[in-house]
Structure formats: structure tokens, C-alpha cells
Amino acid sequence: DRGFLAKKNAHKKRQRRSKKPKTWAVHGPGVGQGKRRPIDIFRAILDDLMGPERDEPESAIARRKMIWDDDVDKYFLAGLSPYEVLRGTNKDAPVVLPGIEEWDKICYPALRREFQALPKEVRDAYGYEFDLWRLLKDVCGKMDLLIDKRRNEL
């Protein structure tokens, strides 16, 4: 009897340990990465909303990142990042804004303030505002075509 019960209890323990970890049901970064502490979830959400430099002084950010760095979202510097605004909106976002799923540029509010403080001639030399205008014009044109197509389907 004892041998049988010991084997049965050991089997139950293995079954309990082999269960998949539960995931937290929240919207934001890290969803589905296993069980996480609530503080880590809130940190990830704050990083997503306010940028990863939210706890650092602006002088440290200015020393570390430059306006022309590859991982900086240039559209955000110019005033608005359509990739951030349209991310997760609906199924038409990839049609209107190609590459939205792979967009990995980071929005740095401190760099945006630094860029906006530059004289207009210097900002024009970078060309980020013109690129944003061109992208928004393209997005509006594609959206108009999509609306006309859907209107004709009705």
C-alpha cells in the first residue's frame, strides 16, 4: 500500500510542476511571456507610454542619444509618429502604413524637445518634417482609396 501511495503522490507532484505558467492578461509589452510580477508589467507599460528614458535626467539622455541615431523615431521628432498612433488600431493599418508590424524605432520625448528647439533652418536641413509630411500625404491618399473601395462594396 505504501509503495503504491508514494508513487501516486510523486506522479501528482510531477503533474502540478509540469503545468504551463499562467500569463497576465494585460495590454502592453510582454504579454504572453509567462507569469510576471505586477511591478515589471507596470514598468513595461510606463516604458511604452513615456519612453525608456523616463527615469533618467535629460542631460544623460542627450549625451547618450542623438537626433540622427538609427533607433530614434524621426517622425516623432518632427511632431507625430504615425507608426505609434496607428499601431494596434485595426486590420487596415498594414495596408495604409506598410511596415507597421516591424517598426522598432523608439520615441524619445527629450530628443523631440531638443529637435523642436532648433532653429527652423536647421530642422529643415534634417528633412524629418518633410518626410513626415510626405508619409502623411501618402497615408491619407491610401486611406481615401480604401474608403472609396469600401463605399463601392456597399
Steps between C-alpha positions, in 0.01 A plus 500: 500500500769748600700448180191553288401821685855640479506442122155657463599811700826538307303482174261774624794725593649460153167587343473817708852611407449434128206738465567794271546832680203731486539825314379837614212632294610857443545718195854608443852374453585152616153349474524123479854474636402293800410610848655832589500707812249786491776759554681374187179528299445858617862589421460361148177694447660823627798443271260452210304817583776734617808357335781295646677811627216606732710468818820649363594868509473674164872576496579126511261434212648780293848357552391148416271550197528730204228622264647311205542160677344207314272388785343847546155551348555798268127548442448539874774766507320688222172506692308172460585137450231336287651162588434561869155651443374225268664203675235250604209697354348263245574260218535782245802662668755277318329577168510874561839508676730221376754370749299593810545154652879517474533864611746499788600865526481656845328829586722717721310802637823668614646479148173629359520808722862545395409469132204740527726756671733512197463791256267434207786506248683223688184288532439546127855383429428168676191450282304308764198732482487469120526120528212502751290718270569269206412190706177653634401606147558144381303354794208737435499409131499127572228544761284696254538220244410242765191697604387535136553128446296412810229749406468339154475154661189609686 
